[in-house]
Amino acid sequence: MSHRLRYNGACSRQKAMGRAEIRGWFMNRQDRANAVDREMSARLLPDAALEALGGWWGQNAVRLTDGTPGAHTVRYTPSRWAHITTWPSIMASTFQAGDADVSRTQVASIVADALERGAYEDALVAIYVWGKGKSGSPAGSGPATLHKILLGTEGLNAILASVVNTLREQDAEAAYAELRGRIAGFGPWFYSKFLYFAGKSVRAASGTQPLILDQVLARRVRSLAQAVGRRPATTLTARSPGGSGGTQTGHRTATRSTSPFMQAASRQVAATHSWPSDATPDLLEFALFRTSWIGSAEAT
């Protein structure tokens, strides 16, 4: 056997071993994710969290009378988005001076109308503006990024239509998997926002409806888990071999793990006297976004 053949054979064995190690890594990671699912759903919210959530609801019950976060508004500056030509008419004109507010209820209405018309890019714009608010900069991750997405993504409307259809025919996890990596500049933390608002109009064929899981809520869930003796940070933030794709993989796992936990936790907090019994799970998502109980009972 020549030196070249022996060399090629050794390389092939090393590649095969590398693939096996990666498969084993993902299998072990999935085992950890499944364990986190079971443990989080079993232990749920500690007393400190329930107390903080009850206090938060006492301060916000008048504003959120229907037991949903529909009145949750985000402030944005319309003029910063002036170069976005796909602009929902229900939102303030981009020629308007100063700031404007848009609520979850308004965005859900825009998205419902857009999906009915097949105008998925209109839905994306409303969700993106609501998700960014006044954060970012004209040359950074706000208006400029959305502009690049709208102009630079071939078949954008068809991609979003396919994702929504997957949500309708399968479930939120499958829709998330299809969306992942399809749109440059459309990061993993934003996927759940798109699916959340789409899920307001489209019922998933199985599983629970999507909830928002951004960086803030992911930190809250990690803090919650650590506070009751668990360490799911490896599940919620673990990176896969090879770089940036692991952030999205970890976020997908976090989305899958958090959804059943949020559903069960919603039932738990609804059973207390300090929370509306008919509240929707996204009210808890919003409350966890706004409330901190780790280290202090500070609520924002």
Secondary structure, DSSP 8 states (H G I E B T S, - for coil): --HHHHHHHHHHHHHHHHHHHHHHHHHHHHHHHHHHHHHHHHH---HHHHHHHHHHHHHHTTTTTTSSSTT-EEEE-GGGGTT-----TTS--TT--S-EEEEHHHHHHHHHHHHHHT-HHHHHHHHHHHHHTT-S-TTTTTHHHHHHHHHH-TTHHHHHHHHHHHHHHS-HHHHHHHHTTTSTT--HHHHHHHHHHHHTTS--SSS-------HHHHHHHHHHHHHTT--THHHHH---TTSTHHHHHHHHHHHHHHHHHHHHHHHHHHTSTTS-TT--HHHHHHHHHHB--SSS--B-
